[in-house]
Amino acid sequence: MREKGSYLEWDQIWSMQSSEDLLNPMYTESDPTTIFQFWQKAYAKDLFNLIEDRGYTSFCELGSGRGTTSMYLAKKGYSDITLVDLSERAFKVASFSFNHYDIPMPRMLFADAENTGLATESFDCIYNIGLLEHFEDPTKVLEESFRLLKPGGMIFMPIVPKLPYSKSVQASIFLNPISLFKYFVKLFLQGESRSETGVYRSDLSRKVYLKICTSIGFRDVECISYNPFWKTNQNKWFEKKLTLPTYKFIYNTLMSKRKITLKTKPSRELCYLLIGYRNHES
Ligand SMILES: C[S@@+](CC[C@H](N)C(=O)[O-])C[C@H]1O[C@@H](n2cnc3c(N)ncnc32)[C@H](O)[C@@H]1O
């Protein structure tokens, strides 16, 4: 059985970044130049929209990795931020990047997201991008999140499940038929599509996340279809010249004014967005 959350694999992934260049490539203060930066900026915007007017002051990124979302939060002026992860290397990249951009440093805690040891009811908002899908059963992480939330607090958790590649075929045909061709050649040669990183990714449905959260006691739980902007290209030139400008155009003209900007139809979803609240009386 794999280690819960694939944190060992993630530590290896973060270690692939060279020691001289520890800058988080997902964060940018200017116009995004990669699809990853584009996604991260949109996730942060959606989080800001959801917490607007709620008066939240204390934040925890559980399974923070390099803490991209926390960088956006801290840059906006939020100062009570705690990152939790089991990767020392992720914290190294985070520290370097917060420093580089002159963003106030958050608290960093080396701890298990299933059992952080932090005090009950410590945070107004608990968030992460891409954590829950790395657990065969995310119940304990969600229970810990519920325990850590103050009454009235909220979770914000985009999840990137294992989804059939066929869902992105349409976009691939339009945006980069070469990547589609490569995929089928690989599929033919290997017989299956394998993750090259060894990171575990579950295929739990939105209904399962809803059920778990509701049984824990979260209120107004939603697990919505999220992010129609597939990463279809392995080719940087295509991404820069065609995919990214197309995505930005669609996002800026049709989506950026919405409260949850990346909300989409189930047939287009790359992710889910899990939101839930801890009631005052719970
Ligand atoms: C997809 S990455 C998060 C990336 C992050 N959003 C960023 O901006 O870099 C998932 C993170 O969860 C962490 N993780 C996995 N299992 C964990 C666990 N049981 N406890 C704490 N962190 C865990 C991994 O070490 C990894 O850094």
PDBQT file of the ligand as one rigid body, heavy atoms in Angstrom, charges set to zero:
ROOT
HETATM    1  C1  LIG A 301      -0.197  18.581  -5.319  1.00  0.00    +0.000 C 
HETATM    2  S1  LIG A 301       0.895  18.905  -4.030  1.00  0.00    +0.000 S 
HETATM    3  C2  LIG A 301       0.382  20.525  -3.559  1.00  0.00    +0.000 C 
HETATM    4  C3  LIG A 301       0.942  21.587  -4.452  1.00  0.00    +0.000 C 
HETATM    5  C4  LIG A 301       0.661  22.962  -3.945  1.00  0.00    +0.000 C 
HETATM    6  N1  LIG A 301      -0.688  23.372  -4.228  1.00  0.00    +0.000 N 
HETATM    7  C5  LIG A 301       1.669  23.991  -4.433  1.00  0.00    +0.000 C 
HETATM    8  O1  LIG A 301       1.307  25.139  -4.589  1.00  0.00    +0.000 OA
HETATM    9  O2  LIG A 301       2.842  23.650  -4.617  1.00  0.00    +0.000 OA
HETATM   10  C6  LIG A 301       0.366  17.950  -2.677  1.00  0.00    +0.000 C 
HETATM   11  C7  LIG A 301       1.174  18.176  -1.421  1.00  0.00    +0.000 C 
HETATM   12  O3  LIG A 301       0.567  17.451  -0.367  1.00  0.00    +0.000 OA
HETATM   13  C8  LIG A 301       1.571  16.959   0.463  1.00  0.00    +0.000 C 
HETATM   14  N2  LIG A 301       1.071  15.816   1.228  1.00  0.00    +0.000 N 
HETATM   15  C9  LIG A 301       0.719  14.610   0.784  1.00  0.00    +0.000 A 
HETATM   16  N3  LIG A 301       0.328  13.831   1.789  1.00  0.00    +0.000 NA
HETATM   17  C10 LIG A 301       0.443  14.549   2.916  1.00  0.00    +0.000 A 
HETATM   18  C11 LIG A 301       0.182  14.280   4.270  1.00  0.00    +0.000 A 
HETATM   19  N4  LIG A 301      -0.267  13.093   4.681  1.00  0.00    +0.000 N 
HETATM   20  N5  LIG A 301       0.407  15.268   5.162  1.00  0.00    +0.000 NA
HETATM   21  C12 LIG A 301       0.874  16.483   4.775  1.00  0.00    +0.000 A 
HETATM   22  N6  LIG A 301       1.134  16.787   3.483  1.00  0.00    +0.000 NA
HETATM   23  C13 LIG A 301       0.916  15.830   2.560  1.00  0.00    +0.000 A 
HETATM   24  C14 LIG A 301       2.690  16.556  -0.472  1.00  0.00    +0.000 C 
HETATM   25  O4  LIG A 301       3.936  16.491   0.197  1.00  0.00    +0.000 OA
HETATM   26  C15 LIG A 301       2.622  17.663  -1.514  1.00  0.00    +0.000 C 
HETATM   27  O5  LIG A 301       3.530  18.700  -1.204  1.00  0.00    +0.000 OA
ENDROOT
TORSDOF 0
